[in-house]
Amino acid sequence: MTPRTQRRRQTIFVGTKIRQLRKERAFTQAELASRIGVQQSDLCRMENGEYKVSLDTLFRILGVFGMDIAEFFREGTQPPSPTEADQELLRLFQRLDEAARADVLDFMRYKAARRVEAWRS
């Protein structure tokens, strides 16, 4: 495999992983792009492996997702087991009506965005 082919595969891997995480967390491209300070078209190109993701941009994405870089690149491992707090959060969330769930998600997204802003400072 040539170095160019290897770099292309790495770019595609990173983009695919970003798309997977974004979808798992129910973010649209527009939402994630806004939170990390890039254009939606650029995020689309990153996810498609057409555009290399800078380390700065990757760290902003990881901040939104609440991950560190080791978690992002870890392959083939099981996600960490949910803590008691995680399980309680899910149980409480499931007891809420649709409007309350939307409020909770908005609040969590706000808090995650604030975390990214604090990281930028």
The 8 nearest C-alpha neighbors of each residue, nearest first, counted from 0:
[[1, 4, 5, 2, 3, 6, 8, 7],
 [0, 2, 4, 3, 5, 6, 7, 8],
 [3, 1, 5, 4, 6, 0, 7, 8],
 [2, 4, 6, 1, 5, 7, 0, 8],
 [3, 5, 7, 1, 2, 6, 8, 0],
 [4, 6, 2, 8, 3, 7, 9, 1],
 [7, 5, 9, 3, 8, 4, 2, 10],
 [8, 6, 4, 10, 9, 5, 3, 11],
 [7, 9, 11, 5, 6, 10, 12, 4],
 [8, 10, 12, 6, 7, 11, 13, 5],
 [9, 11, 7, 48, 13, 8, 12, 51],
 [10, 12, 48, 8, 14, 9, 13, 15],
 [13, 11, 9, 15, 10, 14, 8, 16],
 [14, 12, 16, 10, 15, 11, 17, 9],
 [46, 15, 13, 11, 17, 45, 48, 16],
 [14, 16, 18, 12, 17, 13, 46, 11],
 [15, 17, 19, 13, 14, 18, 12, 20],
 [16, 18, 14, 20, 15, 19, 21, 13],
 [17, 19, 21, 15, 16, 20, 46, 22],
 [20, 18, 16, 22, 17, 21, 23, 15],
 [21, 19, 23, 17, 22, 18, 16, 24],
 [22, 20, 18, 24, 26, 19, 23, 17],
 [21, 23, 25, 24, 19, 20, 26, 18],
 [24, 22, 20, 25, 21, 19, 26, 18],
 [23, 25, 21, 22, 26, 20, 64, 19],
 [26, 24, 22, 23, 21, 27, 20, 30],
 [27, 25, 21, 24, 22, 30, 31, 28],
 [26, 28, 30, 29, 31, 25, 21, 22],
 [27, 29, 31, 30, 32, 39, 26, 42],
 [28, 30, 32, 27, 39, 31, 33, 38],
 [31, 29, 27, 33, 28, 32, 26, 34],
 [30, 32, 34, 28, 33, 29, 26, 35],
 [33, 31, 37, 29, 39, 35, 34, 30],
 [34, 32, 36, 30, 31, 35, 29, 37],
 [33, 35, 31, 32, 36, 112, 30, 63],
 [36, 34, 32, 33, 59, 37, 31, 60],
 [37, 35, 33, 34, 32, 38, 31, 56],
 [38, 36, 32, 35, 33, 39, 41, 42],
 [37, 39, 41, 40, 32, 42, 36, 33],
 [38, 40, 42, 32, 29, 41, 28, 43],
 [39, 41, 43, 38, 42, 44, 37, 32],
 [42, 40, 44, 38, 43, 39, 45, 37],
 [43, 41, 45, 39, 44, 40, 46, 32],
 [42, 44, 40, 46, 41, 45, 39, 47],
 [43, 45, 49, 41, 47, 50, 42, 46],
 [46, 44, 50, 42, 48, 14, 43, 47],
 [14, 45, 47, 43, 44, 48, 15, 18],
 [48, 46, 44, 45, 49, 14, 43, 11],
 [47, 49, 11, 45, 10, 14, 46, 50],
 [50, 48, 44, 47, 45, 51, 46, 10],
 [51, 49, 45, 44, 48, 52, 10, 41],
 [52, 50, 10, 45, 53, 49, 48, 14],
 [51, 53, 45, 56, 57, 50, 54, 10],
 [54, 52, 56, 55, 57, 51, 58, 50],
 [53, 55, 57, 56, 58, 52, 59, 51],
 [54, 56, 58, 53, 57, 59, 52, 60],
 [57, 55, 59, 53, 58, 54, 60, 52],
 [56, 58, 54, 60, 59, 55, 61, 53],
 [57, 59, 61, 55, 60, 56, 62, 54],
 [58, 60, 62, 56, 57, 61, 35, 115],
 [61, 59, 57, 63, 62, 58, 56, 35],
 [60, 62, 58, 64, 66, 63, 59, 65],
 [61, 63, 65, 59, 115, 60, 64, 58],
 [62, 64, 60, 61, 111, 65, 115, 112],
 [63, 65, 61, 62, 66, 60, 111, 20],
 [66, 64, 62, 63, 61, 67, 111, 60],
 [67, 65, 61, 64, 70, 62, 68, 71],
 [66, 68, 70, 69, 61, 71, 65, 62],
 [67, 69, 71, 70, 72, 66, 61, 58],
 [70, 68, 71, 72, 67, 73, 66, 74],
 [71, 69, 73, 68, 67, 72, 66, 74],
 [70, 72, 68, 69, 73, 67, 66, 61],
 [73, 71, 69, 70, 74, 68, 13, 16],
 [74, 72, 70, 71, 69, 76, 75, 68],
 [75, 73, 76, 72, 71, 70, 77, 69],
 [74, 76, 77, 73, 78, 72, 70, 71],
 [77, 75, 74, 78, 73, 79, 70, 72],
 [76, 78, 79, 75, 80, 74, 73, 70],
 [77, 79, 80, 76, 81, 70, 75, 73],
 [80, 78, 81, 77, 82, 76, 70, 85],
 [79, 81, 82, 78, 77, 85, 83, 86],
 [82, 80, 85, 79, 86, 83, 84, 78],
 [83, 81, 85, 84, 86, 80, 87, 79],
 [82, 84, 86, 85, 87, 81, 88, 80],
 [83, 85, 87, 82, 86, 88, 81, 89],
 [86, 84, 82, 88, 83, 81, 87, 89],
 [85, 87, 83, 89, 88, 84, 90, 82],
 [86, 88, 84, 90, 89, 85, 83, 91],
 [89, 87, 85, 91, 86, 90, 92, 84],
 [88, 90, 92, 86, 87, 91, 93, 85],
 [91, 89, 87, 93, 92, 88, 86, 94],
 [92, 90, 94, 88, 93, 89, 87, 95],
 [91, 93, 89, 94, 95, 90, 88, 100],
 [92, 94, 90, 91, 95, 89, 96, 100],
 [95, 93, 91, 92, 90, 96, 89, 100],
 [96, 94, 92, 93, 99, 100, 97, 91],
 [95, 97, 99, 98, 100, 94, 93, 92],
 [96, 98, 100, 99, 101, 95, 102, 93],
 [99, 97, 101, 100, 96, 102, 95, 103],
 [98, 100, 102, 101, 96, 97, 95, 103],
 [101, 99, 103, 97, 102, 98, 95, 104],
 [100, 102, 98, 104, 99, 103, 105, 97],
 [103, 101, 99, 105, 100, 104, 106, 98],
 [104, 102, 100, 106, 105, 101, 107, 99],
 [103, 105, 107, 101, 106, 102, 108, 100],
 [106, 104, 102, 108, 103, 107, 109, 101],
 [105, 107, 109, 103, 104, 108, 102, 110],
 [108, 106, 110, 104, 109, 105, 111, 103],
 [107, 109, 111, 105, 110, 106, 112, 104],
 [108, 110, 106, 112, 107, 111, 105, 113],
 [111, 109, 113, 107, 112, 108, 106, 114],
 [112, 110, 108, 114, 113, 109, 63, 107],
 [111, 113, 115, 109, 114, 110, 108, 63],
 [114, 112, 116, 110, 115, 111, 117, 109],
 [113, 115, 111, 117, 112, 116, 118, 110],
 [114, 116, 118, 112, 62, 113, 117, 63],
 [117, 115, 113, 119, 118, 114, 112, 120],
 [118, 116, 114, 120, 115, 119, 113, 112],
 [117, 119, 115, 116, 120, 114, 62, 59],
 [120, 118, 116, 117, 115, 59, 114, 55],
 [119, 117, 118, 116, 115, 114, 113, 59]]
